[in-house]
Amino acid sequence: MSKVLVYEIGSTTTLVNAFADLDTENPRFIGGAQAPTTVAQGDVTLGLRQALEELRTSFPEESFINTRILASSSAAGGLRMTVHGLVEDMTVKAAKEAALGAGANISFLTSGKLRRTDISKITEVNPNIILIAGGVDYGERDTAIYNAELIVALPLKVPVIYAGNCENDEEIKLIFEEAGKGELLRIVENVYPRIDQLNVLPTRKVIQEVFEEHIVHAKGMEKIREIVDSHVVPTPGSVMLATELLASLCADVMTIDVGGATTDVHSVTQGSEEIGRILISPEPLAKRTVEGDLGLFVNHENIIHSFIDKELEKASGLNEEELNYELDHYNSIPERKNAKKLVQALTQKAVITSAHRHAGHLIDLFFSGGKKSAAMGKDLTKIRAIIGTGGALTQLEGGEEILLSIPASNKGDRLLPQEGVRVFLDHWYIMASLGVLSMEHPVSALKLLLESLSLEEDEFCFDDLTDAQSDDTNE
């Protein structure tokens, strides 16, 4: 009987989810437990052991002796990165897509040659990883070399990834070796090797590897290797892994994760051929966006202020007096009926806003011969399934209805999922854990994820929406 514990080490809370029978055709999700994260105390294992003890108390019939342990982490600031490329719409965008897809939080982003103020900002951010890009292969070389020379001189001992013009590989390597920092450098394939070609997967993989190697150096995380046997993945990156797992079964999947600090959107889709023909710049197959102003706890006031006039009263179904009371007594884990109504309204706002920001849009270009339509950004029009995860969507009522409101919010110019898209909730709230688990047990992870979505395998892979969309296009 194979058992695995997956720890999710968050900034405030540590979760532990237990799985069993992973080497059989009937894997099991035993259950989960949680405890406060103890990074601030200087030892994250204190919280981990507390959560494990709660798990043992909740499931006394289960033995967790010699159980294999995996983990995801957004503690100690998560994966903070700074990204430095050449042209904003080309290499900078490609590098950004690679970093976000790996689960990073991009703290600073620059294009062109670094300035003195940029150098000060990098030092202030104190990133976990620095990513340098710039120039297509056999194209412009000077900017990446210039930036590397400034970055290597910084009083920071952090890993640096170079993913730019391949002609610079040896030069960049020499710069770091001469500075005595050769061990900090990782050179990977160019994220933007040719015009209109993205190559983000090699960089994304290395980012995750570097994070796993160096997360133990973050404050309070030094002892994590004492109890974690293998992978430590950035938590947002693990949600992307789970989304890609579903996409391997049936393409064109989107996940929305509404959290306390951010709302993350993950999509895996090629989009439609029609939009692809008018797309101005390439988009990755798997894309992640992070909306740092759309959290239901840390940033809930930002969402509240985005409502106009009486809009929040209407969305929540509360009168002015009731609404003011709930705003004055706001809690991210609502218990009162009216408090739940307020959080549901804020969740819907976060979902729709984040989906609009993630999606591309149509634009008009004007030439001497007239007007032509074009598209910018990620095409979500072929998305067939939207998955909801995060506490608000999975633990409160109305999660499916919130997700179904995305197509109806389209005013006509956004490349959003269309009417008829199917929606599912991660009822067990284990999607992030299953992303980590999929690295060692992909078949069992997929089966458990479908169970959490209340689906059988043959129910998830469907063609009705595709057929309906084709009919609409033909009309």
C-alpha positions in Angstrom: 0.0 0.0 0.0 1.7 3.2 -1.2 1.0 6.4 0.8 2.1 9.9 0.1 1.7 13.1 2.1 1.7 16.4 0.2 2.4 19.5 2.2 1.2 22.9 0.9 3.3 25.4 2.8 1.5 28.7 2.4 2.4 32.1 3.7 0.0 31.8 6.7 -1.3 28.2 6.6 0.3 24.8 6.0 -2.0 22.1 4.6 -1.2 18.4 4.5 -3.2 16.1 2.2 -2.8 12.3 2.5 -3.1 9.8 -0.4 -3.0 6.0 -0.5 -3.0 3.1 -2.9 -1.3 5.1 -5.6 0.2 2.0 -7.2 -3.3 0.5 -7.7 -6.2 1.2 -10.0 -8.1 2.7 -7.1 -6.1 5.5 -5.5 -7.6 7.1 -2.4 -7.6 10.6 -1.0 -7.6 9.9 2.7 -8.1 13.5 3.9 -6.4 16.6 5.0 -5.4 18.8 8.0 -3.8 22.2 8.5 -1.8 24.3 10.9 -0.3 27.8 11.0 2.9 28.1 8.9 5.9 28.6 11.1 8.4 30.4 8.8 8.4 33.4 11.1 9.6 31.1 14.0 12.6 30.2 11.9 11.6 26.6 11.3 8.8 25.6 8.9 8.9 22.0 10.1 7.1 23.0 13.4 3.9 23.8 11.4 4.4 20.7 9.2 4.6 18.4 12.3 1.6 20.1 13.9 -0.5 19.5 10.7 0.7 15.9 10.6 -0.3 15.3 14.2 -3.8 16.7 13.4 -4.0 14.4 10.5 -3.1 11.4 12.6 -5.7 12.4 15.2 -8.4 12.8 12.5 -7.6 9.5 10.9 -6.4 7.2 13.7 -7.0 4.1 11.6 -4.4 5.1 9.1 -0.7 4.6 9.6 1.7 7.3 8.3 4.9 5.8 9.4 7.6 5.9 6.7 5.2 7.7 4.3 6.7 9.5 1.4 6.4 13.3 1.6 6.2 15.8 -1.3 5.5 19.5 -1.0 4.6 22.8 -2.7 5.4 26.1 -1.2 4.5 29.8 -1.4 6.0 30.6 2.0 8.9 32.9 2.6 7.5 35.1 -0.1 7.0 32.3 -2.6 9.1 32.3 -5.7 10.2 35.9 -6.2 11.8 36.6 -9.6 13.0 39.6 -11.6 13.0 39.3 -15.3 15.1 41.3 -17.8 14.8 41.2 -21.5 15.3 43.3 -24.7 12.0 44.2 -26.3 8.8 44.4 -24.2 6.5 42.6 -26.7 9.1 40.0 -27.6 11.8 38.6 -25.4 10.5 40.3 -22.2 7.0 38.8 -22.8 8.5 35.4 -23.5 10.6 35.4 -20.4 7.6 36.6 -18.3 5.4 33.7 -19.7 8.1 31.2 -18.7 8.4 32.6 -15.2 4.7 32.8 -14.5 4.1 29.4 -15.9 6.7 28.0 -13.5 4.7 29.5 -10.6 6.9 32.6 -10.0 5.8 35.9 -8.6 7.4 38.5 -10.9 8.5 41.3 -8.6 10.3 43.4 -11.2 10.3 43.4 -15.0 12.5 45.5 -17.3 13.2 45.9 -21.1 16.4 47.1 -22.6 19.6 48.1 -20.8 19.3 48.3 -17.1 19.5 51.7 -15.4 20.9 52.6 -12.0 17.4 52.8 -10.7 16.7 49.3 -12.0 19.8 48.0 -10.2 18.6 49.5 -7.0 15.2 48.0 -7.4 16.6 44.5 -8.0 18.6 44.8 -4.8 15.5 46.0 -2.9 13.4 43.1 -4.2 16.1 40.6 -3.2 14.7 37.9 -5.6 15.0 34.1 -5.3 15.9 33.9 -9.0 17.0 36.4 -11.7 16.1 35.7 -15.4 18.1 37.4 -18.2 16.8 37.1 -21.8 17.2 39.2 -24.9 17.8 38.9 -28.6 16.6 36.2 -31.0 19.3 33.6 -31.8 22.1 35.2 -33.9 20.4 38.6 -33.4 21.1 41.4 -31.0 23.8 40.6 -28.4 24.9 43.7 -26.5 21.9 44.3 -24.2 22.0 40.9 -22.5 25.8 41.0 -22.0 25.5 44.6 -20.6 22.7 43.5 -18.2 24.6 40.4 -17.1 27.7 42.4 -16.2 25.6 44.7 -14.0 23.7 41.8 -12.4 26.8 39.7 -11.6 28.2 42.7 -9.7 25.2 42.9 -7.4 25.7 42.0 -3.7 23.3 39.2 -4.1 24.0 35.5 -4.1 21.0 34.2 -6.0 20.7 31.9 -9.0 20.7 33.6 -12.4 19.1 31.9 -15.5 20.2 33.1 -19.0 17.7 32.3 -21.7 18.6 34.7 -24.5 20.5 34.8 -27.8 22.5 31.5 -28.0 25.5 33.3 -29.4 26.0 34.9 -25.9 26.1 31.6 -24.0 29.9 31.4 -23.7 30.3 35.1 -23.0 27.7 35.1 -20.2 29.3 32.0 -18.8 32.7 33.8 -18.8 31.3 36.9 -17.1 30.0 34.8 -14.2 33.1 32.7 -13.9 35.4 35.7 -13.8 33.2 37.1 -11.0 33.5 33.9 -9.0 29.8 33.2 -9.4 29.8 30.5 -12.0 28.0 28.1 -9.8 25.0 30.5 -9.7 24.5 30.5 -13.5 22.1 28.3 -15.4 22.1 28.6 -19.2 19.0 27.3 -21.1 17.6 27.5 -24.6 16.4 30.9 -25.8 12.9 31.7 -24.7 12.4 33.6 -28.0 14.7 32.0 -30.6 13.0 33.5 -33.6 10.5 36.2 -34.4 7.0 35.1 -33.4 8.2 31.8 -31.8 8.0 31.2 -28.1 10.1 28.5 -26.4 9.1 28.8 -22.7 9.1 25.2 -21.5 12.9 24.7 -21.1 13.1 27.8 -19.0 10.0 27.0 -17.0 11.5 23.6 -16.1 14.8 25.1 -15.0 13.0 27.7 -12.9 11.2 25.0 -11.0 14.4 23.0 -10.6 16.3 26.0 -9.3 13.5 26.9 -6.9 13.6 23.4 -5.5 17.3 23.5 -5.1 17.4 26.9 -3.3 14.1 27.1 -1.4 15.9 25.6 1.6 17.9 28.8 1.9 14.8 30.9 2.5 14.3 32.1 6.1 12.5 29.5 8.1 12.8 26.9 5.3 16.2 25.5 6.1 15.0 22.3 7.7 12.5 21.5 5.0 14.7 18.7 3.6 14.6 16.9 6.9 11.0 15.8 6.2 10.4 16.3 2.5 11.6 13.4 0.5 11.5 14.8 -3.1 9.9 17.6 -5.0 9.2 21.1 -3.5 7.3 22.9 -6.2 6.0 26.6 -6.2 2.3 26.2 -5.3 1.0 28.1 -8.4 3.3 26.0 -10.6 1.7 22.9 -9.1 -1.8 24.2 -10.0 -0.5 24.6 -13.6 0.8 21.0 -13.6 -2.7 19.8 -12.5 -4.3 21.9 -15.3 -2.0 20.4 -17.8 -2.8 17.0 -16.5 -6.5 17.6 -17.3 -5.6 19.0 -20.7 -3.7 15.8 -21.6 -7.0 14.0 -21.2 -9.0 16.6 -23.1 -7.5 19.8 -24.4 -8.7 23.4 -23.9 -8.9 23.7 -20.1 -8.9 26.7 -17.9 -8.4 26.9 -14.1 -9.3 29.9 -11.8 -7.8 29.9 -8.4 -9.2 32.6 -6.1 -7.0 33.0 -3.0 -6.5 35.4 -0.1 -3.8 37.4 -1.8 -4.2 36.8 -5.5 -6.4 35.3 -8.1 -4.5 33.1 -10.6 -5.8 32.0 -14.0 -4.2 29.1 -15.8 -5.2 28.1 -19.4 -4.0 25.4 -21.7 -5.4 25.9 -25.2 -4.2 26.6 -28.7 -7.3 28.7 -29.4 -9.2 28.8 -32.7 -7.6 28.7 -36.1 -9.6 31.7 -37.1 -8.1 33.9 -34.3 -4.7 32.3 -34.8 -4.6 33.7 -38.3 -5.0 37.3 -37.1 -3.0 37.1 -33.9 -0.4 39.9 -33.7 2.1 38.1 -31.5 2.4 34.4 -30.3 1.0 33.1 -27.1 2.1 30.0 -25.1 0.0 26.9 -25.1 0.0 27.0 -21.3 -0.4 30.5 -19.8 -0.7 31.8 -16.3 -1.6 35.2 -15.1 -1.5 36.5 -11.5 -3.8 39.3 -10.3 -2.2 40.6 -7.2 -4.9 43.1 -6.5 -7.7 40.5 -6.5 -7.2 38.6 -3.2 -10.2 38.0 -0.9 -8.3 38.7 2.3 -5.1 40.7 1.8 -6.5 42.8 -1.1 -10.3 42.5 -0.6 -10.6 46.3 -0.4 -9.3 46.6 -3.9 -12.2 44.4 -5.1 -14.7 46.4 -3.0 -13.6 49.7 -4.5 -14.0 48.3 -8.0 -17.8 48.3 -7.6 -19.5 51.4 -8.8 -22.3 53.2 -6.7 -24.9 50.6 -5.6 -23.4 47.8 -7.7 -22.1 45.9 -4.6 -25.5 46.0 -2.9 -27.1 44.6 -6.0 -24.4 41.9 -6.5 -24.6 40.8 -2.8 -28.3 41.1 -2.4 -27.7 43.2 0.8 -29.3 46.5 1.7 -27.0 49.4 2.6 -27.2 48.8 6.4 -26.5 45.1 6.0 -23.6 45.7 3.6 -22.0 48.3 5.8 -22.1 45.9 8.8 -20.5 43.1 6.8 -17.8 45.5 5.5 -17.0 46.6 9.0 -16.8 43.0 10.2 -15.2 41.5 7.2 -13.5 38.1 7.5 -12.1 36.0 4.7 -13.7 32.9 6.2 -17.4 34.0 6.5 -19.7 32.4 8.9 -22.8 34.6 8.9 -25.3 34.3 6.0 -24.9 37.9 4.9 -21.1 37.6 5.2 -21.2 34.7 2.8 -23.3 36.7 0.4 -20.7 39.5 0.4 -17.7 37.1 -0.2 -19.6 35.4 -3.0 -20.1 38.8 -4.7 -16.4 39.7 -4.3 -15.5 36.2 -5.6 -17.5 36.7 -8.7 -15.9 40.1 -9.3 -12.5 38.6 -8.9 -13.3 35.7 -11.3 -14.7 37.9 -14.0 -12.0 40.6 -13.7 -9.2 38.0 -13.7 -10.7 36.2 -16.7 -10.9 39.4 -18.7 -7.3 40.3 -17.9 -6.1 36.8 -18.9 -8.1 36.7 -22.2 -7.0 38.5 -25.3 -9.1 40.9 -27.3 -10.0 42.0 -30.8 -8.6 45.2 -32.2 -9.0 47.2 -35.5 -5.9 48.1 -37.5 -6.1 50.9 -40.1 -4.1 50.8 -43.3 -4.1 52.8 -46.5 -6.4 50.2 -48.0 -8.8 50.2 -45.1 -9.5 48.6 -41.8 -8.5 45.0 -40.8 -9.3 43.1 -37.6 -6.5 41.7 -35.5 -6.2 39.9 -32.2 -3.9 40.4 -29.2 -3.4 38.1 -26.2 -4.6 34.6 -25.3 -7.5 33.2 -27.2 -9.9 31.3 -24.8 -12.8 30.9 -27.2 -12.2 27.1 -27.6 -12.0 26.5 -23.8 -14.3 23.6 -23.1 -14.0 23.3 -19.3 -13.4 25.8 -16.5 -12.1 24.5 -13.2 -12.6 26.4 -10.0 -10.3 26.0 -7.0 -9.4 28.0 -4.0 -11.4 28.3 -0.8 -14.0 30.7 -1.9 -15.0 28.8 -5.1 -14.9 25.4 -3.5 -16.2 25.9 0.0 -19.0 28.5 -0.5 -22.2 27.9 -2.4 -22.6 29.2 -6.0 -19.2 28.4 -7.3 -20.5 26.9 -10.6 -22.8 29.8 -11.2 -19.9 32.2 -10.7 -17.8 30.4 -13.3 -20.7 30.3 -15.7 -21.0 34.1 -15.5 -17.7 34.5 -17.4 -19.1 34.1 -20.9 -22.1 36.3 -20.2 -19.7 39.1 -19.1 -18.3 39.4 -22.6 -19.2 42.7 -24.3 -18.1 41.3 -27.7 -14.4 42.2 -28.0 -12.8 39.8 -25.5 -11.6 36.3 -26.5 -13.3 34.6 -23.5 -14.8 31.2 -23.2 -18.2 30.9 -24.9 -21.7 30.1 -23.8 -22.1 26.4 -23.2 -18.7 25.9 -21.6 -18.8 23.4 -18.8 -17.6 24.2 -15.3 -16.4 22.0 -12.4 -15.2 22.6 -8.9 -12.3 21.1 -7.1 -14.6 19.9 -4.3 -11.8 18.4 -2.1 -9.6 21.5 -2.7 -6.6 19.3 -3.6 -5.7 20.5 -7.0 -2.3 22.0 -6.0 -1.4 18.8 -4.1 -2.3 16.7 -7.1 -0.1 18.8 -9.3 2.9 17.8 -7.2 1.7 14.2 -7.0 1.5 14.0 -10.8 5.2 14.3 -11.0 5.5 10.8 -9.6 2.1 9.3 -9.9 0.4 10.9 -13.0 -2.2 8.3 -13.6 -3.4 8.2 -9.9 -3.2 12.0 -9.7 -5.5 12.3 -12.7 -8.0 9.8 -11.3 -8.1 11.6 -8.0 -8.5 15.0 -9.7 -11.5 13.7 -11.7 -13.0 12.4 -8.4 -12.6 15.8 -6.8 -14.4 17.3 -9.9 -17.1 14.6 -9.4 -16.4 13.2 -12.8 -15.6 9.9 -14.5 -12.8 9.9 -17.1 -15.1 9.5 -20.1 -17.3 12.3 -18.8 -14.6 14.9 -18.9 -13.5 14.4 -22.5 -16.5 15.7 -24.4 -17.2 17.2 -27.9 -20.6 18.9 -27.5 -19.2 22.3 -27.0 -16.7 22.0 -29.8 -19.6 21.0 -32.1 -21.8 23.8 -31.0 -19.0 26.3 -31.5 -18.3 24.9 -35.0 -22.0 25.4 -35.8 -21.9 29.0 -34.6 -18.8 29.6 -36.8 -20.4 28.1 -39.8 -23.5 30.2 -39.4 
